[in-house]
Amino acid sequence: MVNKRSEADHAPDPAPPTEAQTRASDLSSQDPQAMHRDADEAERALRREAQIRQAAYEAYLRRGATGGGGELDDWLDAERSVDAKAPGAT
């Protein structure tokens, strides 16, 4: 038996969209209000991280600006402190 194939069976698969095309499509389909919420959330996260970084650095200085393994404790204490001061903190 001879298996006959059409030309469509031999056609190459279409190229996937480029990253730029995908991003443009994603952006055009997003709700503008959702985009603003996402931007506000990102700004809050950046501000929180900067506050934590500053508080952890200050704790490091209080410890005499030495390493020795206290950095993680400094960071975790700073996170707790910043989060406790945040609006809506429980």
C-alpha positions in Angstrom: 0.0 0.0 0.0 1.2 3.4 -0.8 0.5 6.2 1.7 -0.1 9.4 -0.2 0.4 12.6 1.7 -0.8 16.0 0.7 1.5 19.0 0.5 0.0 20.3 3.8 1.4 17.3 5.6 4.9 18.4 4.6 4.5 22.1 5.4 6.7 23.3 8.2 5.1 24.3 11.5 4.5 28.0 11.8 7.1 29.9 13.8 6.1 30.6 17.4 5.5 34.2 18.3 8.5 36.3 19.3 8.9 37.4 22.9 8.0 41.0 21.9 4.8 39.8 20.1 3.8 37.8 23.2 4.4 40.7 25.5 2.6 43.2 23.3 -0.3 40.8 23.2 -0.3 40.3 26.9 -0.2 44.1 27.5 -3.0 44.8 25.1 -5.3 42.3 26.7 -4.7 43.5 30.3 -7.2 45.7 32.1 -5.7 49.1 32.7 -6.9 49.1 36.3 -5.2 45.8 36.9 -2.0 47.1 35.4 -2.1 50.1 37.9 -2.7 47.7 40.8 0.2 45.6 39.7 2.4 48.7 39.5 1.3 49.9 42.9 2.0 46.5 44.4 5.5 46.4 42.8 6.2 49.9 44.2 5.1 48.8 47.7 7.3 45.7 47.5 10.3 47.8 46.5 9.7 50.3 49.2 9.3 47.5 51.8 12.6 45.9 50.7 14.4 49.2 50.9 13.1 49.7 54.5 14.2 46.2 55.4 17.6 46.7 53.9 18.1 50.0 55.8 16.9 48.5 59.1 19.1 45.4 58.7 22.1 47.6 57.9 21.5 49.7 61.0 21.3 46.5 63.1 24.6 45.4 61.5 26.2 48.7 62.5 24.8 48.3 66.1 26.6 44.9 66.2 29.9 46.7 65.5 29.8 46.3 61.7 31.2 42.8 61.9 30.1 39.7 60.1 30.0 36.5 62.0 26.7 35.1 61.0 24.3 37.7 62.4 23.3 39.0 59.0 20.3 36.6 58.6 19.0 37.5 62.1 19.4 41.2 61.3 17.4 40.8 58.1 14.7 38.7 59.7 14.4 41.1 62.6 14.2 44.0 60.2 11.4 42.2 58.2 9.4 41.8 61.4 10.0 45.4 62.4 9.0 46.8 59.0 6.0 44.6 58.7 4.8 45.5 62.2 4.9 49.2 61.3 3.1 48.7 58.0 -0.5 50.0 57.7 -2.9 47.1 58.4 -0.4 45.1 60.3 -1.9 42.7 62.8 
